[in-house]
């Protein structure tokens, strides 16, 4: 599986262009933090309000040495092997716990990448890409991005959304996890306004949600592995 890692990651970014990429992100130095108190979907993803156009030109295969971090109740586990679909959803929703004024590096202290590795990081943007680091890793979070409005600035200023991607090898389990995510979004008061499967063997699934004026989406695409991509609004109060 390692031989196809780079192809798979870049393909995933391209295929979910409305959800993947970091072209809208801007960099800022740590000095800014001290001066800031706030701070192949074949269908459509026009429901998204995030300007998140894919840009893979800067993606590199980089190895970053990770310090060992303690696992707490707030930890976000990147490697999902051995988790049930419900456990995966609970783990994913920890990424929505972003308070106004949170800095990207503080959020990343909660991320545990044991069994995976950081694939790409641009400056201190509130966005990371991951990949598996061993052939026995078959389920993992491949992206976490936190947007303030339309940009993944280093500081979360409130009124934004989190964008998450997962890679899962097995189709049956991928759709089981996707269905669990759909149920969780519905439990937050969102109603489904578009639900469509397509592609060969229905390998592609698109679900659009709405709650008052808030929208979010979920997609499943077959790109070597099955890639689940979804976004969820956050307001900085959690």
Secondary structure as GFF3:
##gff-version 3
##sequence-region A 1 238
A	DSSP	three_ten_helix	2	4	.	.	.	ID=ss1
A	DSSP	alpha_helix	5	15	.	.	.	ID=ss2
A	DSSP	alpha_helix	30	34	.	.	.	ID=ss3
A	DSSP	beta_strand	76	77	.	.	.	ID=ss4
A	DSSP	alpha_helix	85	93	.	.	.	ID=ss5
A	DSSP	three_ten_helix	94	96	.	.	.	ID=ss6
A	DSSP	alpha_helix	104	108	.	.	.	ID=ss7
A	DSSP	beta_strand	111	112	.	.	.	ID=ss8
A	DSSP	beta_strand	116	120	.	.	.	ID=ss9
A	DSSP	beta_strand	127	132	.	.	.	ID=ss10
A	DSSP	beta_strand	139	148	.	.	.	ID=ss11
A	DSSP	beta_strand	160	168	.	.	.	ID=ss12
A	DSSP	alpha_helix	171	187	.	.	.	ID=ss13
A	DSSP	beta_strand	191	198	.	.	.	ID=ss14
A	DSSP	three_ten_helix	200	202	.	.	.	ID=ss15
A	DSSP	beta_strand	204	211	.	.	.	ID=ss16
A	DSSP	beta_strand	214	222	.	.	.	ID=ss17
A	DSSP	beta_strand	226	234	.	.	.	ID=ss18
###
